[in-house]
């Protein structure tokens, strides 16, 4: 179910503000990797240059998904969901909880206009994307 367009506009503006700082994605991964030894182990041999680009694309894809951008899922987001599924990386719900918590912490740090309402909008939008991933688990 698509979210309120204004909620999604607020998240997009916040993402733009966060992304204006080149340290945003680095800091996200610092927070996320510190959230659990399991997360740290999963990223042990990761090329973070590529990983950060993939995360940036995924955030935008998740926002498109939350907008209900069409009858078919975004091909990129579908590919990410398959990659995270049981048959490949096996990213379960508990890791998405850590991912979302880490994202919200980082947004709060990097968005100078962050409010509880903006964080709630982020949570709503990203939860829809996470639910999409979990349905393809």
C-alpha positions as CSV (number, residue, x, y, z in Angstrom):
1,X,0.0,0.0,0.0
2,X,1.5,3.3,-1.0
3,X,2.4,5.8,1.7
4,X,1.3,9.4,1.9
5,X,3.2,11.2,-0.9
6,X,4.1,14.0,1.6
7,X,5.7,11.5,4.0
8,X,7.8,10.1,1.2
9,X,8.7,13.6,0.0
10,X,9.9,14.3,3.5
11,X,12.1,11.2,3.5
12,X,13.5,12.1,0.0
13,X,14.4,15.6,1.3
14,X,16.0,14.1,4.3
15,X,17.9,11.6,2.2
16,X,19.2,14.5,0.1
17,X,20.3,16.4,3.2
18,X,22.1,13.3,4.5
19,X,23.6,12.4,1.2
20,X,25.1,15.9,0.8
21,X,27.6,14.8,3.4
22,X,30.0,12.2,1.8
23,X,30.5,10.6,5.2
24,X,26.8,9.6,5.6
25,X,27.1,6.1,4.1
26,X,30.5,5.4,5.8
27,X,28.9,6.4,9.1
28,X,25.9,4.2,8.4
29,X,28.2,1.2,7.9
30,X,30.2,2.0,11.1
31,X,26.9,2.0,13.1
32,X,25.5,-1.1,11.3
33,X,28.7,-3.2,11.6
34,X,28.9,-2.3,15.3
35,X,25.3,-3.4,15.9
36,X,26.1,-7.2,16.0
37,X,29.0,-9.6,15.6
38,X,26.8,-11.4,13.0
39,X,26.5,-8.3,10.9
40,X,30.3,-7.7,11.2
41,X,31.0,-11.2,10.0
42,X,28.6,-11.0,7.1
43,X,30.6,-8.0,5.7
44,X,34.0,-9.4,6.4
45,X,35.1,-9.5,2.7
46,X,32.9,-6.7,1.4
47,X,34.0,-4.2,-1.2
48,X,32.5,-1.1,0.6
49,X,32.9,1.1,-2.4
50,X,30.4,-1.1,-4.3
51,X,28.4,-1.8,-1.2
52,X,27.8,1.9,-0.5
53,X,26.7,2.4,-4.2
54,X,24.3,-0.5,-3.8
55,X,22.9,0.9,-0.6
56,X,22.3,4.3,-2.2
57,X,20.4,2.6,-5.1
58,X,18.5,0.5,-2.6
59,X,17.3,3.4,-0.5
60,X,16.0,5.1,-3.7
61,X,14.4,1.9,-4.8
62,X,12.7,1.4,-1.5
63,X,11.3,4.9,-1.7
64,X,9.9,4.1,-5.2
65,X,8.4,0.9,-3.8
66,X,6.8,2.8,-0.9
67,X,5.3,5.2,-3.5
68,X,3.6,2.2,-5.3
69,X,5.5,3.1,-8.5
70,X,3.7,0.6,-10.7
71,X,2.1,-2.8,-10.9
72,X,5.4,-4.6,-11.2
73,X,8.2,-4.3,-8.6
74,X,11.3,-2.4,-9.5
75,X,13.7,-4.8,-11.2
76,X,16.6,-3.6,-9.2
77,X,14.7,-4.0,-5.9
78,X,13.5,-7.4,-6.9
79,X,17.1,-8.4,-7.6
80,X,18.2,-7.1,-4.2
81,X,15.4,-9.1,-2.6
82,X,16.5,-12.3,-4.3
83,X,20.1,-11.7,-3.3
84,X,19.1,-11.3,0.3
85,X,16.8,-14.3,0.2
86,X,17.2,-17.7,2.0
87,X,18.7,-19.2,-1.2
88,X,21.6,-16.6,-1.4
89,X,22.7,-14.4,1.5
90,X,19.9,-15.5,3.9
91,X,19.3,-12.1,5.4
92,X,16.6,-12.7,8.0
93,X,14.2,-10.3,9.8
94,X,16.5,-9.7,12.8
95,X,19.2,-8.3,10.5
96,X,16.7,-5.9,8.9
97,X,15.8,-4.6,12.4
98,X,19.5,-3.9,13.1
99,X,19.8,-2.3,9.6
100,X,16.8,0.0,10.2
101,X,17.9,1.0,13.7
102,X,21.4,1.8,12.3
103,X,19.9,3.8,9.4
104,X,17.7,5.9,11.8
105,X,20.6,6.6,14.1
106,X,22.7,7.8,11.1
107,X,19.9,9.9,9.7
108,X,19.4,11.6,13.1
109,X,23.2,12.3,13.1
110,X,23.4,13.7,9.5
111,X,20.1,15.4,8.8
112,X,20.3,18.9,10.4
113,X,16.5,19.2,10.1
114,X,15.8,15.8,11.6
115,X,12.7,15.6,13.8
116,X,10.8,12.7,15.4
117,X,8.3,13.0,12.5
118,X,11.1,12.7,9.9
119,X,12.4,9.6,11.7
120,X,8.9,8.1,11.8
121,X,8.6,8.8,8.0
122,X,11.9,7.1,7.4
123,X,10.7,4.1,9.4
124,X,7.4,3.9,7.6
125,X,9.1,4.1,4.1
126,X,11.9,1.6,4.9
127,X,9.5,-0.8,6.6
128,X,7.6,-1.2,3.4
129,X,10.8,-2.0,1.5
130,X,11.9,-4.5,4.2
131,X,8.5,-6.2,4.0
132,X,9.0,-6.5,0.3
133,X,12.4,-8.2,0.9
134,X,10.9,-10.5,3.5
135,X,8.1,-11.6,1.2
136,X,10.9,-12.8,-1.2
137,X,12.9,-14.5,1.5
